[in-house]
Amino acid sequence: MLTAIVFLPAAAAGALLCVPRAAGRRVFLLAWAAVSAAVLALTVALWLGYDHGGGIQYETNARWIPSAGIGYHIGVDGLSLPLLALTAVLFPACALYALRETRRVREFAALFLFLETTCLGLFASLDLILFFVFFDLSIVGMYFVIAGWGHPGAARAAQKFFLYTFSGSLALLLGFIGLYLAATPHTFDIVALAEENPLAGRSGYGALVLLAIGLGLAVKTPTVPFHTWLPPAHTEAPAAGSAILAGVLLKMGTYGFLRIAMPLLPGSWRTYAAVFVVVGVVSVLYGALVALAQTDFKRMIAYTSVNHMGYILLALGAAAALGEDTVAARRLAVTGATYQMVSHGLLTGALFLLAGVLHERGRTYAMGAYSGVAARAPVFAALTGVAVFASLGLPGFSGFIAEFQILAGSLGPRPVATALAVLGILLTAALLVRALQRIFLGPLRLPDAPGTPRPFRDLRAHEAAAIVPLLALAVVLGVFPRFVLDVIEPFSRGVLELVAR
């Protein structure tokens, strides 16, 4: 069943490319939406059949390249299942949002279906090379989305995105090879490597492997100072591409820290945890301060992603502080980091789709070009307000549950770093509320078309159908978090046991 979920979108993408363009754009867009909806339905069935007791389930382990220790090994646990579900939710939302797309629609739909397979495959992978294959293919897919359907500066932004993230993937591959060579027998299997802990007692070797893997994942996350590819990629990408890039692809980096760096390199992670804590706090504060200085709405949202990913890295670094008195706190930090991945995916996905609505109406992201938009588009204003308040961690939304767990879990092991990170919440609140006031309140001002104000209409039905479910889920996860926490918490206990070895 898991294999069917992973490869159904890619199979559908191949089928769409065989259909003549003369079939009409609606055929391709509705096919994309239908396939993504089918993946979502299968993922819900997967979740309902999942045993909350923990451990890897729905596992498939087949020979692939046995001479090199590479297998087709997939499965889900309390880390991968929530991220599979997040992926399965965001892609149909983007398909609905894109129903008015008119440019090379067949290729656009096929690319997003291909991207969905790369995301699902990576979160299900339990082999390092399989992980790497999906990791690299996601870079290729997003490169073509940005370059082919982005704004006028898209070609340069796509090139920067590709070179940065592909360089990170090469560093990641070097780290994987280092793990493979240290294992006896040689293997890329993540489960086998976690059981063996091949770098135990090899501090120098372990440090080099962690450096390579950490660099690769830091670029993808991204953290300061490896974040500079992110703002131009987001600014120039189409709205659906930005939603997937921020909502799903950035999580590949933080997922890699939890799936690979922490359990496979426990000694090195404990030794250098302070470095990750510092990088996390710097990312929190730098991302918020630079976002505060932006005049471009979409670019501002991009920098808040750097800020939110910093909280996750802070929590994972704090989780390495051993001691009987910190066990509960460290478990809370890991659980909060995983919850933050899901929460951020939903909320920032919604924000980027809302930014796309703003640009589609006014042809600019410049916040200074708008004022009083709420008078013309009250539903659009209301949904943006909900997304903004949810993103700054207001109680009743998923962001509050995630950030509370991260800060409560990190405060004991890393009190100074956590206190500094709290400033990031204040800065985020200031910048998001200021953006909300500038665009939606005050006297009406809209970007001018030649001679007359450009018409600004409220949300269309397909746009609301894409955005409302994401925000509704953020409310559900903020009020009833237990059904997700029951899945995550057994994984948190397991990964901390591995880190403590």
C-alpha positions, 0 to 999 in steps of 0.5 A: 500500500505504501509503495502504491501511495508513493508511486501513484502520482509519478505513474499518473504524471507519465500517463498525462504526458501521453495525452495530447494537449488538444484534450484541454487544460481542464482535463489535465488540471482535474486529473492532477486534482483527482490523483492527489485526492486519491493519494490523500484518501490512501494516506488517511487509510494508512493513518487509520490502520497505523498502530500508535504503539510505535515502530516501523509499519507498512514496511517493504524491504526488497533487494535493489543493488545488493552488491553495494548494500542498497535496498528498496526499504520503505516504511512509516513511523511516528516521524514519517507518517505526519509528514506523509500526511502533510504532503498528501494534504498540500498537493491537492490544495495546490491542484485546486489553487491552480485550476485557472492556470493556462501556461503549458498545463499538461507539463505543469500538472505532470511536474507537480505529480512527479514532485509529489512522488519525490516528497512521499518517497523521501519521507518513506525511505529507510535506505540512505541512497533511496533517500538521496535519490528522492532528495535529488529528484525533488531538486530537479522537479522544483527547478523546472517549476520555478524556471518554467512558470515563475515570474520574470526573474525566475531563471536566475532564481531557479539556477541559484536554487539548483546550484545551492541545493545540489551542492548540499546534496553532494555533501550529503552523499559524502556523509552517507558514503562515510556511514556506509564505509564505517558499517560492518557489513557495509550497508546504506540501510538506515535501520541497520545503521541505527542498530549498529551505531558504526561510528561509536568511539570514532570521534574524529571520523564521526565529526567529519561525517556529521559535518558533511551530513549537517551541511547538506541538510542545513542548505535544504532546511535552510539555516543561516548562513545557507539560506540565501537561495530561499528568498529569490526562489520563493519570490520568483516561483509561482504560488503553488510552487512556493507553497510546496517548496516551503510546506514540504521541501524545506521539511526534508532538511529537518526530517533528515536531522531527525531521521539520519543525523541524530540516530545514526551519529549519536555521539557526534550529535551530543558533542556538537549539539551546541553548534546546532543550538547556536545556528538555530537561535541565529536563524530564529533572530536573523530570519525575523529581523530581516523579515521585519525589514522587507517591503515585499509580502512574499519575500517577508513570508520566505524569511519567516520560514528561516525563522521557524526552521530555526526553532526546530534546530534549537529543539533538536540541539537541546534534545542532546543534553543528557541527564535524568532530570531532562528526559521529559523536557528533551522528549517534549522538544523533539515532539514539538520540533516534529509538530512544528514541521506539520504546523509550519507546512500548513500555515506557510502553505496557506500564506504563500497561496494567499500571497499568490492571490494578492499578486494575481489581483495587483501584479505586485507583492509590494506592500506599499502598493496596497491599503484598505484591501479588506474593503474590497475583499473581506474574505481574503482579508479574513483568511489572511488574518487567520493565517497571520495570527496562526503563524505567530503562535496564537493559542487555538492554532497548531503553531502554539502547540508546536512552539510551546513544546519547543520552548518548554522542552528547550528551556531546561537544557538550553535556558539562555538560547531559549530565552533569546529565541523567545525574542523571535516570537515577538519580532514575528508578531510585529512583522506579521501584524504590521504587514496585515495593517499595511495591506488590509487596513486604512484608506483604499489604495490599489496598484494602478493600471493605465488610467484606472485602478486595477479591479480587486475581487475577493477570493474565487471558489477554487482559491477558497477551496485550496486555502480554507482546509489548510487553515481549518486543519491548523485550527483542528491541530491547535484544539485537538492535538492528541491524535497527532501527538499519539503518533509522534511521541513514541518516535520521540522516545525512540530517537532519544534512546538512540541519541543517549547511547 
